[in-house]
Amino acid sequence: MNVFEKVVKNPKNKKKKKKAQTFYGELSESKIVQLSEFIVYIVGGHANYPALVDGDYDVPKACLKLNLKTRELTRKKYMNTGRDEFGICSDGTFIYVVGGSKTSTCEKYNTWTDKWH
């Protein structure tokens, strides 16, 4: 069981029963960036790796928000360009992604408006 399975499947507050989402695959091609104490984003990945969560979505363009306190996982807007093996950083409001195995472009994600530029 990886760290994300533990976070989602073992909530401390068991008052409400929520269907647990299962994470799959290696995280080595997706990037994780922390915005605050409890908020992290999981971005991009390689198309040949299994999806991180159940359901059909475009892994290389994916942007997922994980609230570590509430254990909520939310899909956000896709990146404009799918990428793996890229750089990522955040200033607390924006997420910046740079390059990748098949692109040298840059994108900026506004966490307040849920838009990639």
C-alpha positions, 0 to 999 in steps of 0.5 A: 500500500503506497502513501496515497492509498493510506491517506484516502483509505484510512481517514481519522474521522470515520463519521461519514463513509465515503467510497475510497478511491484507489491509486495505482501505478508508479508515481515516478513520472507524475510530479507532486507539488505542495501549496500549503500545509494540507494541499498538494497537486499531482500533475502529469505523468507518462501515458504508459503508466496506469492511471493514479485513480479509478476512471478514464482521464488523460494522465499526461495532462492530468492535474489532481488536487489532494487535500491531506486533511480531509482526504478529498481528491479533486480533478482540476483542469487539464494542462494544455500540453501533456508531459512527463519528465518535467520540472515543477514548482509553486509560489503558493498560488501558481504552479509552474511546469517546465519542459518534459520529454517531448516538449520544451514549453512552459505553463502556469496554473492559477489555483484560484481560477483553475486555468492553465496559461 
